[in-house]
Amino acid sequence: MVKCHTDCIEKPICTAFYKLGHFVGSHPWWFLVIPLLISGGLGAGFYFLKEYEANDIEEQFTPLDGPAKGERDVVQKFFPQNDSDFSSQRLYTEGTYASLIAVSRENILTETAFKEIIELDNTVKDITSDNNTYLNLCAKTNNECVPNAILEIIHYNASEIADINLTYPMYKTNIFLGSTVGGVDIKGHVVDKATAIRLFYYLRDDEAGKSNLWLEEFQKVFSEYLTENKTLQVSYFTSLSRQQEFEGNSKKVIPLFSITYFLAIFFSIVSCLRFDCVRNKAWVATFGVLSAGLAVLSAFGMLLYCGMPFAMTVANAPFLILGIGVDDMFIMISCWQQTKVHDSVADRLAETYKEAAVSITITTLTDVLAFYIGIMTPFRSVQSFCLYTGTAVLFCYLYNITFFGAFLALNGKREKGNRHWLTCMKVEQDCPAGRSKAYSMCCVGGAYDADTGCEKEQPVYRFFKRYYGPFLTNTWTKVFVVLLYGGYLASSIYGCLQMQEGIDLRNLAYDGSYVVNYYDDEDAYFSEYGPRTINITTPIKEKNMLNELREDVKNCVVPVLVYHPAFIYFDQYVVIVSNTIQNIAVATAVMLVIALLFIPNPLCSLWVTFAVASVIVGVAGFMAFWNVNLDSISMINLVICIGFSVDFSAHISYAFVSNSKRDVNEKAVDALYTLGYPIVQGAVSTILGVVVLAAAEGYIFRTFFKVMFLVILFGAVHGLTFLPVFLTFFGVCSKTGEVTSKKQSDVKDNESRNCIDGADHKESRYALTFTNHGLEQDDRAGPAAVDGRDVAISNAFGHPVTTSSHSLKREPYKQKASEMHADGHLDPDCS
């Protein structure tokens, strides 16, 4: 017999949770009120939200130790900017400026078009803010505002454009037109036709406050200017625009919170509705969602008290926490329903905690550690998200075993008193003769399974037991699943090879923003010259260019550095892949250690690790198919992927390995029967938690939805389809370590059934242990007497049984007591 289980962690945790559950069940009001008070106190930390908001794009979305930032410091030191002798070539930042792009459907180099362009120029120069005009605030050269070259060439006279032969990109050897005239057709070196003209208006950096006010007035003027009927299409931009539009994203997503929580509460209530007016869990579901909300309030408030920066990416966290909290809630409700209804509330809650302990502890630990490992990344946006979300997951766990558990106990007291779920009035347990079906549903309740002593099984559980499980374990279905997995893996690997890197700065603005229009015009007409040239237009090429330039200057005798303000953002391409791989590798290794400690079988822990790796590859590959780049936003989701993958795979693996049946197909069916529906509930609730983000107008939130949808979809498919099938191929993942054929299993089960009618081999998860002290029984049911001796059941680990949905029946043991000898031993035929 093979022995390959490790329960050194599982057993003490189950024992500790049993005691905690009993204590919470005995004093529910304390554990209900104290978390509310704590949440109220910590929630006051939101007072500091404005103070600790950290939405600077460069700070949040570029590497903290990016080489370009050091190079910029050198340029700033040796080539300082002088606003009285301005040169755009000496700028070590993008500068303080406003810009216009005028686009014509035909040739823009006409007198009519240039009259309108000159009108635009005059409009800009007439803008006044707080008594400051452009002429007061402009950056100067030779004591005059820096001119726009194309207007200087025609001397601000539109009629001259027809008489000038513009050479491109250099005009008269010293005027660069590559960033001013766009969409050009050239004959020789002379421009025959152009489509766009760009104008720049640089302001003084040493008057930042006044300059920013003028820029805001510029935005206001041109937002209204665009509504007028003009020949040219005009897009505009300022050095403030990107930051302002990015910060505006959070305001647009706030209304989605209420929709999300409504959907979560609605789904949870519908999932927990019963036709029995006593066993209905509607209020339990509501408080489960409330528990997740309190976790967000407490975690965010506490970290704001501590002065932790609150980045825009953190706004995604409440949607995620809601899904995690509701998932744990479904697991606990499922375990509660499988306890004996006639036991005391404290005992029922103790057994609920004991059964749910390992599952929710594994998932919480892996989620929290995955997020905290994400803090190692060099992107502050990722660090902030991971810190806030990891802490919120921890609070979610604590409130689930205190606040939610306390309400579960109070609801249990109502059920024990056979009171209506809405009115709390006592109702009859049996429907009086002559009453209608409607009366029975509304005013009669408290039914339970007389054989098991537990609440009645929901129909959806029978679906997994009778239909889905047997179908999945059919030989031909297994062959199809293996082929399907091969196709999934091949597609995923291909997608990974197509993945693009880096975040496009235009994506930081919301849809329909004037910033997007400007970026589109810039890319369409001015991409040939500048940091993004016609041959370097993708993140991969930008990364290669940057690396090659830096490698070239390393070989110079004199120390040389290369720098452009755009390199600050290009640095993300250099580190994004390596950091993503590092975080995933470390998180996966930590997850494996946790699985080895908690799942009582090393081989099944490796299967969990396999499932996690498989889901990560799938998510990364299908990200490319869904046009999601690998950037700091999607990196967050790939870290999350580890935690959620463990959620699905650990539940099924633990149920499989904890089952004592010898036939692997029956073990897989039982695992699906026990946890199939809770996994579906958790997956759907998590998707509902983020689905409203699909309607968000910002790239950050839509990307979060896309990747989370892939994570949950692939995680659930692995947990419900791939993993159960693969586990049946390796029967050594067994609690007893025995693997037998189906025929042998049937023979042994028949022998067991003849000895103990109550131990239904099709429902029991546990091996029976017989001692000279008598037959042992499920400790939940309390001691039973057999010829004056105690009766109990212990599992293959040697400690008292905890069952999930397959509890052993108590009464048949008393009926079979006559088969035992007076010394407490079984009849030899039953040994």
N, C-alpha and C positions, 0 to 999 in steps of 0.2 A: 504494500500500500504506500502510495506517495503522500508525504506530508509536506506541504509547501505554503502554509498560511502563517501570517504574523499578526497577532492580535494584541500585542503589548500596549498599543495606544488605544485601540478601539475599546477594549474592555473597561479600563478606568474612565474613559470619557463617557461611555454609556452609563456607568454607575453614577458618575458625578451628575449627569443630566437627569437621571432618574430622581436623585435627591433634590435637585433644583426644581424639577417639575412638581414634585410633591409639595415643596415649600411654597412655590408660586400658587399652586392650586389650593393650598390651605390659607393663604393670605392674598387673595387676588386684588383687593382694593389698594393695598400698598403699591403693588407693582403696576397698577393702572394709573394712579395719581402721580407717583414720583416721576415717571418719565415725562408726563405732561408738564410738571413744574420745571424739570431740567430743560425741556425743549423751549419753554417760555423764556427761561433765563438765558440760555445760549442763543436763542433766536434774536435777542436784542442786539447781538453783534452785527446784524444787518444795518444798524445805524452807521457803521463805518464803511459801508459798501462803496460809496462815492469816493472816499478817501483812498481806498486800496484798489480801485479799478486800474488794471494795467492793460491798456489797449494799444500801446505804441507798436506799430507794425514791425519796424526794424527790430525792436527789442524782443518781440514775441515770436517772430517767424524766421529769424536768422540765427545761425549758430552763435552761442555765447562767445566761444573762443575762435571764431572765424578769422583766418589770416588777413582777410581784406580789412577788418577793423584795425588791426595793427598797422597795416600799410597806410590806411587813412590817417592815422595819428602821425606817421612820418611825413606825409604830404602836408598835413596841416601845420606841422612844426616848421618845415623848411620852405613851404610855398603858401604862406598865409594869404587869405583873401583881402583885397583892399577895395571897398565899395566906391572909393573915389577914383580908382583906376581899374575898373572892372574888366575881367576877361572870363568868359564862360569856360575857357579851356583850363583855367586854374581852379575851378570849383572842386572841392573835395567832398561836397554833398550835392544833392540835386539843386540846392539853392532855394531862394524864396522867389516865386515867380507865378505869373499867370500866362496861359497860352490859349491860342485859338487856332483851329484848323478849318479853313474854308474849302469846300469841295464843290466842284462843278460837274455836271453830267457830261459836259463837252469840254472844250479847251478853255482853261481858266485864264490863259494869257491873252485876254481881250480887254478893250477899254471899258466895256460895260461891267465885267467882273471886277476889274480893279477899282472902279468907282465905288463899288460896294465894299471892297476890302479896305479902301481908304476911309470910308464911312465907319467901318468897324474900328479902325485904329483911332479915329477921332472920338468915338464913343468911349473907348477905354480911357483915353487921356482926359475925358471930361468927368470921369467917376470921382466922386468926393466922399470921403468917410471921415467924420469927426474933424472937418475943416482941413483934411489932408488930401491933396490930389496926387495923381501919379507923378507929376513933375516934382513934388516935394519929396517923394519917397523912393524914386527910381534909383537904381544903381547907375553910376556915371562913369564915363570915360571922356577925357579932355573936357571936363566940366559940362558935359551934355549927357542926357539920358541915353543909355545904350540903344542904338537904332536897330530896326529890322532891316537886314541887308537888301532884301528885294524892293522895299519901299525907298531906300536910299538910292538905289540904282536908277529908279525912274523919277527921283526928286519929288516924290509924293504927287506926281502928275500922271493920272491914268492914261492920258493920250500918248505918253512916251513909250508905253509897253510894246506897241506895234512896231516901233522903229528900232528896237534893241535886239541884237542877236545874243541871246544868253548862252554862254558856254557852260557845260555841266560836267562834273560837280563844282569845278573851280571857275570863277568869273574873274578875268583879268589877273590871274595868278595869285591873287591875295584875298579873294572873297569866296568863302565856302558856302555853296547853296544846297548841299546835300541834305541838310536838316530843315531847309526852308521851302524848297520847291519839290513837290512829290508827284508820283504817277506820271513820269516824263517819258516821252518818245524822243529819241535823239537821232539826228542825221549828222554823221560826223561827230563833232563835239558840240554841235549847236542844238538847243532844245527846239524841237518842232511843235511839240504839244505837251501840255501839262494838265493835271487834273486837280491838284491841291496846292494850297499855300498855307504855310504855318507861320504864325507870329508869336514872338516871345516878349514878355514884359517882366524884366528882372527888377526886384526891389532890394533895398538895403537890409542886410542881416542885422546891423546894429540898431535898427529901429523895429525889432521883431513885433512888438505889441501893436504899433500903429500899422505896420505892414499887413499883419494878419487881419485887422479890421477892414483894411482896404480890400484885401482879397475876398473877404466875406461879402462885401458890397459888390464886388465884381461878379461873384457867383449869382447874387440876387438879380443884377441887371441883365445878365445873359440868359438866365433861366426864363425871364420874361421876353427877352429879345427873340428867342427861338420860336415864340408863339406867333410872331408876325409873319406876314407873307413875303418871303425873300427868295431871290433867284438862287443864291448859294445856300448849301446846307452847312451849318456851322456847329462844330462841337467845341467844347471849352473844358479847361482843366486848370487847377491851381496846385501849388505845392501842399495845400491843406486838404485837397479833395479826397485823396485816397484814405487818409486817416478819418476824416469826417464820415465818409460813407461806410467805412468799416465799423465805426462806433454805432452808426445807425442800425446795423444789423440786429443788435440786441433788442432794440425797441420793437422791431417788426416780429420778433419771435415770442415776445412775452404773451400776446393773446393766445398762443398755441398751448400754453401751460394748462389753462382751464379746460380746453378741449381734450387734452391728453388725460387729465385726471378724471374727467367725466367718462371717457371711453374705458379707462381702467376700472373704475367703480362699476360701470354698467356691465362690462364683461365678467368681472369677478362675481357680481351678484347673480348674473344669469348662470354662471358655472356652478354656483353654490346653491341655486334654488332647488327645493325639493317639493314634491307634491304632498309631503307630510308637514302639517302646520307646526309641528313641534321640532322636527329634525331640520327644518329650514335653516340655512346658514347665511342668510342675506346680511344680517348685521355683522356677522363674523367677517364676511368678505369686505364690507365697508371699513371696518376697523383695521383690516389688513392693509388696505390702501392708505389709510390714515397713518399707520405705523411707518410706511415708507416716506410719507410726507414729513413726519416728525424727524426722521433720520436726516433728511436733507436740511431741514431747518436747524437742527442741532449741529451737524457737522460744519455747515457753511458758517453759521454764527460763531462757533468756537474758533475756526481758523481766521475769521475776520477779526475777532478779539485779539488773536495772536499776531495780526498784521501781515497775514499772507496775501500776496498779490492775487487779485481776482481777474483772470484773463477772460476774453470773450469765449474761448473754447469751453469754459466751465459751464456756460449756459446750456450745454448739451447734457450735463450730468443728471439733472432731475428726471429727465425722460428715461435715462438708463436705470437709475436707482429704483424708479417705480417698477420697472420690469423685474429687477432682481428681488425686490421685497415681495412682490406678488407671487413670484416663483416659489420662494421659501414658504409663503403662506399656504399655497396649495399642497405642498409636501406635508406641512403640519396638520392641515385639515384632513388629508388622506389618512394620516396615521391616527388621528383622533377617531375617525369613523371606524377604525378597526379594533378599537378597545371595547371592553365589555360594558354595555350600557348600565348594568346593575352595580358595577363597582362604584366606589366613591369618586367624586370629582377629582380629588387630589390624586387618587390612584390612576385614574384615567389620564390625567395630565402628565403624571410621572411616566407612564408607559408611552405616551405620545412623544415626550421629550427624548426618552431612551431610544425609541425607534428612529426618530428624525435626527438625532444628534450627529451621527457620523456624516450623513448626506449633506446637511446644511453647513456643518463645520468644514468639510472638505471644500465645498464650493465657495464658502466665505473666505477661507484661507487663501485659496488659489486666486480668487478675484482681488483680494486686498494686496497680496504680494505682487501680483501682476501689475497692479497700478503703482505700487510703491517702487517697483523695479523701474517703471517708466520714468521716475524722477531722475534717473541717471542720464537721460537724454540731454543734449546741449541746447534744446529749444525750450524757452520759458513757457510758451503756450502749452506744450506737452507736460512740462513739470507741474504747472498750475492745475491743469485738468486732472492729472493723475493723483496729485495730493488731495484735492477736494473730493474727487470721486472715491478714492480708496478709503478715506476717512468716513465718507457717507455710507459706504458698504459696511464698514465696521459698526457704525451706529445702527444701520438697518438690521444687522445680526443681533445686536444687543436688544433692540426694541422688539424684535420678533420673539425672543425668549423671555421677555419681561412684559412689556405692554400688551402685545398681541396674545401671548400665552395667558395673561391675566384675564383678558376679555373672553378668551376661549373657555376659561374656567367658569366665569360668570354665566356665559351662555350654557355651559354644561349644567350648572345649577338650575337654570330655567328648564332645560330638557329633563333633568331628573325629577323636577316637580310637575312634569307633563303640562307645561304652560305654552300658550300660543306664542309664536315668534314675534307677532306684532303687538298684540294687546296684553301679553303676559298673563292672561286669564287661564285658569285650569281648564283643560278640555278632556273629553272622554277618549279612552284608548281604543275602544271598540265601537263601531258604528251601530247605533240602535236599529232594530228592524224597521223597515219601511221608510228609512231616510234615503234621500237622493244621493247621487254621486257627488254633486256639488257640495252638499252638506258634509259629506265624508271628507272631502278635500279641504274644506274651510274650517270645520269645527271638530275634527277627529284626528288624533295624531299620537306619536310616540311609538310607532311600530318598530320592530326589530326582528332580526333573524333568530328564531327560537333555537336553531341548531348551534349556531356559533355564539349567540349572546351579543353579537355586534349589530351595528346599524345595517339596514338592508343595503345590499350591493346595488350600485347604479348600473343601468343598462349598458353604458359605454364601457364599463369594465368587462362585461361579458363579451363585448365585441372583440376586445383584444384576446380574451381567453379562448373563445370558441371559433373565431373566424380569422382574425389577422395573424395571431400567433401560429396556428397550425398551417396557414397558407405560407407564411414566411419560412417556416422550417421544412417545407416540402422540398425534395431534392431538386426538382426542376426550377423552383423559385430561387433556390440558392445559386444555381448555375447562372440564372439571369441576373441576380444581384451582383455576382462576381464580375460578369461582363459589364454591367452598368457601372460598377465601381472603376473598372479599367478605363471605360470611356470618360468618366468624370476626372480621373487622375490625369489622363493624357491631355484633355482639354485644359485642365488647370495648369499643367506644366507649360503648355504652349502659351497660355495667357501670361504667365510669369515672364516669359521671354519677350513679350511685347510691351511690358509695362513701361510707362514714362515716369520720369522723376521730376520732383519740384513743384512748387505752387506758383501759378500764374497770378501776378499781382492784381490783375483785373478781377479775379475771382473773389477778392476780399470786399468788393462792392456788391450791393444787392442788384437783382435783375432790374433792368429798365433804368438804371442810374446813368446820368450824363457821363460818368467816368467811363463806363463800358463803351459808350459811343465814341469817346475820344480815343480810347485804346484801339478800337476797331479801325478807326481812320488812320491812326499812327502805324499800325501793322500793315494796313493796305497800301499806304502811300509813302511811308518813310522808313521802311525796314531795310533798305539797301545800304544805308550809311548809319553808323552808330554802333553801340555795343551788340545789337542784334543785326548782323549783316545778312545779306541775301544767302550766304552759304552757311551761316550759323544761326539757325532759327529754332532749334529744338534743345531741350534741356541737356540731352546727352552731348550734343555738339558744343554747347556752352561749357559744360563740365570739362570736356576734352581740351577745348581752347584754353581755359583757365589753367588746367594742369600743365599743358605744354608750355605756355608762356612762363609759368613759374619755374619749370624745369630748365628752360633755356637760360634764364637769367642767373640760375645757380652756378653756371659754368663761367660766368664773367669774372675777370680779374678784379674789377672794381665792383663793390656791392651795388646791385641794381634791384629795384623792385618795380613791378607793374601794378597799376591801379586805375580803376574807373569806379565811380559811385555804384554802378550796376553790379560790380563784383561782390558787394556786400550781400546781395541776394543770390548771386551765383554760388556762393559758398555752401548753400544748403544742398546743392547737388553733390558736393564732394563727400558729405558726411551722412546723407539721409539713408543710403542703402546699408552702410556698415553699422550705423546705429540701430537701424531696424532689426537687422540680423542679430546684433548683440543682445538687444532687449528680448527678442523672441527666444533666443537660445538660453539666456539666463532664466527667464520666466518658465520655460519648458522644463529645465533641469530642476528648478525649485518645485514645480508642480509634480514631477516624477518622485521626488523625495517625499512629498506630502502623500501622494497616492500609495507609495510603498509603506508608509507608516499607518495609513488609515484603512486601506483596502486589504483584507486579510489574505492576499495571494500575490506574490511578486509578479507572476506572469500576467495576471490580469491588470496589474498596475502598468505594465509595459503596453498592454492593449489600450489603456487609457491614453498613454503618451502617443501611441500610434494615431489614435483618433484625433488628438489635438493637432499633431503635425499635419495630418491629412486635411483637416478643416482649414488650417492656416494656408496651406498650399492652394486649396480651392478658393478661398476668399481672395488671396492675392492674385490668382489667375483671372478670376471673373471680374475683379476690379478693372482690369485692363479692358475687358469686353464692354464694361459699363462706363468707359471713359473717365475713370477715377485714377489720378496720378498718385504715385507714392510720394507723399509730402508729410509735413508735420501733422496735418489733420488726419490723414488715413493711417499714419503711424500709430496714432492713439488707438484707432479701431483695431489694428492688428494686435496690439497689446491686450485689448479687451477680449479679442478673439480667443486667447488662451483660457481666460477665466470661464467664458461661456461654453467653450468646447468641453471643459472639464465638467461643467454643470450637467450636461447631457450624458456624457460617456461614463462619468463616475457613478451616477445613479444606477444605470443599467448594469455596469460591471459589478458594482457592489451587490445588487440584487441577485445577479447570476452566481457569483462566488459564494454568497451566503446560503444558497439553496442546496439542500442535502440530497436531492434526487440524483440518481445515477445516470439517467438518460439526459444527454446534453440538450436535446430538442425540447424536452419538458422543462428543463431549467430555463431555457430561453423564453418559452411561452410564459412561464410563471413570472419571469422578470418583466416581460411586457405587460402581463396582466396587472402586476403590482404598480408599475411606474409609467406605463404607456400613457394613460390619461393625464397624470400630473405633468408629464413632460410636454404633452400637447398644450395643456393649459398654460404652462410656463412660457412656451415658445410663442403662443398667440398673444399672451399678455405683454410680453416684451416687445413684440412687433407693434402691438397697439400703442405701446408707450412711445414709440419713435415714428409711427407712420405719419403723424401730422407734420413731421419735419420734411416729408416729401413735398409738401405745399409751401415750404419756406422759400423766401426770395433770395436767400444767401447761400453761397457755395458751401460754406462751412457746415451748415445744418443739413443741406441736401446730401452732402458727402457722408455725413454721420449716419443719415438714414440708409443710404445705399449699402455702406459697408456693414452696418448692424443687421440689415435685412439678410445679407449674404451669410453673416456669422450665424444668425439664428436658424436660417433655412438649412444650411449645411450641417450645423450642429445637431439639429433635430433629426435630419435624415440619417446621420451617422448613428445617433442614439437609438432610433427606432427601426432602422433597416440594416445598415452595413455592420455595425458592431454586433448585434445579436446573432447575425449569420456567421460572422468570423469567429465569434466565441464558441460556436458549436463545432468548429473545426479543431479546437484544442480542448479536449475534455479534461485535461489536467487542471484546468481552472475550476477546481471542485472543492467544496468545503471539507468533504471527507477525504478527498484525494483519490476516490475510487471512480473508475470509469468502466461502465459495462455496456454491453449491447442492449438494444431495445428488448430482445427476447429475454435476456437474463434479468433485466430490470423488471419486466412484467412478472416473471416467476417469483422473484423476491418480494415484489409488492403484494402478490396474491397471498404469500405466506404471512406477510405482516398483517394483511387485512383479516386473515382468519384468526390471528391472535388478538388483535385490537381493532374492533369494528370502528371505534371512534377516530382512529388515526387514518383518515382518508388520504391515501397516497397521492391522489390527484390534487390535493389542496395543501398538504403539509410542506413547509419549507425546511423542516428540521429533522435531524436524525434523533432517534430515541435512545436513551441511555438507561439501562436497567442495573440496579444495584441491590445488594442484600438488605437495603432499607426499604425496598419496595419500588414500585413504579413511580417516577417523578412526573409532576404535572406542571402546566403553564402557571408561573407564579402570579400572573395577573388574577387568576380565578381564586386565589387563596388556597390554603391547604384543604385537601379532601381526604377522607378517611378510607382506608382499605384494610379491613380487619384490625382497626385500631392504629394503623400506621399511616404516616403522611404519604401523599401521592404528589409527585411533581414531574416535570419533564425538563431535561437539560439538553442543550444543543451540543453540536460537535466540538464547540470550544470548551465545554465543561462548565460554563456559567449559565445562570437561568435564562430561559428562552425569552426572547422578545420576538413577536411576530408582526407581520405587516398586514397583508390581506388574507393570509393563509393560516389562521390560528387553528390549533387543535381543539377538539371538542372535549368538554369536561365530563358530562354525564356518562358517556359510554364506559369510562374507566370504572365507575361504581358498579355498572351492570356486569362488567367482566371480572370483578373482584373474586368471584367464586372460582375462577380458573387458577387462582394463585394458591399455593400451599400455605399452610399456617405459618411457616417461617418467613413468608414474604416473598419467596421466589416464584417465578412463573412456572407453569407447567412445562416440562421438558420439551414438548412439541413447539412451544412458543419461545424458546430461549434464543 
